[in-house]
C-alpha cells in the first residue's frame, strides 16, 4: 500500500514515535510531519478559541494541498478544532484519540461486573486535555450497551517535569497515577500521546489504553480505503 500521509503534532518529540509506528505497519507511504508547539501553548493559555481553530484549519489545508491522502492529528487537546476543520478538508482527517475512546467504552462495558456501573478512568498531564477527551468519551456513551461512568483527573507535576526535561520523573508520576486508577476502574485511558511511554513494562490486570497505536491504525485504514 502506497500513498502520502500527513501528521500534525504539537509535541515535537512525537514525530519520531509515529514514524516508528508507521514503519512497523507495513505501509510504504511518504510521511509529512507538521509540528506547531504554539497550538498547545495557546490551548493551555486560553482554550481552543477561534484563533486556534483557524490555525488548525490552516495546517490541515496545507497538508491536504501537499498531497496527503489522509491526515492524523496527534494532539488530543485540540481535538475539537480538528472535528470542526475536518468538514472543510477533502481528505480524511483523524483524531488520534478517537479509536481509543471507542475501545475504552467497549472494554469497560464488557469487563464491569453485572450490577455495577462500568468505569473509565481518564488521565492527563494537562488540564487542557481533560475537557476534549472527556467530552469525546461522553459522546460515545449513548451507544454503549450499559451504563458507563467516566472519571477524569490530571497527573499533578508530570507536565512540569516534562517541560523541565525530566522525562524519568514524568513517567514515574504517570505510572503511579495509572496504578491508582487501575485499582478503581475497568479501563484506564491515557489522554495524551506523550504519556504512552510511561506504561511500558507495567503489568496490570486492568487494560491501559494509549492513543498512538490506535491513531496509526485508523490512519492506515483511511489510506487503504482511499486507495481501493
Secondary structure, DSSP 8 states (H G I E B T S, - for coil): -EEEEEEEESSTTHHHHHHHHHHTTT-EEEEEEEE-HHHHHHHHHH-S-HHHHHHHHHHHHHHHHTT-SEEEE--GGGHHHHHHHHTT-SSEEEETTHHHHHHHHHHHHHHS-TTS-EEEEEEESSHHHHHHHHHHHHHTGGGSSS-EEEEEEE-TTHHHHHHTT-HHHHHHHHHHHHHHHHTT-SEEEE-SGGGGGGGTT---SSEEE-HHHHHHHHHHHHHHHHH-
